[in-house]
């Protein structure tokens, strides 16, 4: 059963930094802001929580957060489900929320499509349909995989998320 959280959409669209989610927050922080996450599915990892978001068009988006062993978020993402569309304004709001603490960082790189970049000791190439922001100094990478039909997704990760499993 999906939990309808139109307030989450409103929070993500607000410009006030204090209402936004960003890497490094705890589940308790997110619960205060968005309410309880959806119940864990039988196959779901215990360190992952997600919230369903109903858009103004009554379409469903999933906001997923992965936590490290200390309980801090190391990956966050927003994607459409089924026929839903990830509106550009909502994806941009997600990107802006991740930048909130590092808006003027000179260490942030924005690779162009086809350009190679490195993060978390791994090499990547910016795809033609992607917008990427990478900052090893502040430990984040944001990837917005754009789709002309609105089926893209946006995610932010810390290097810890990409580390090989022990």
Buried (B, 14 or more C-beta within 10 A) or exposed (E): EEBEBEEBBEBBBEEEEEBBBBBBBBBEBBEEBBEEBBEEEEEEEEBBBBBBBBBEEEBBBBBBBBBBEEEBBBBBBBBBEEEBBBBEEBBBBBBBBBBEEBEEEEEBBEBEEEEEBEBBEEEBEBEEEBBBBBBBEBBBBBBBBBEEEBBBBBBBBBBBBBEEEE
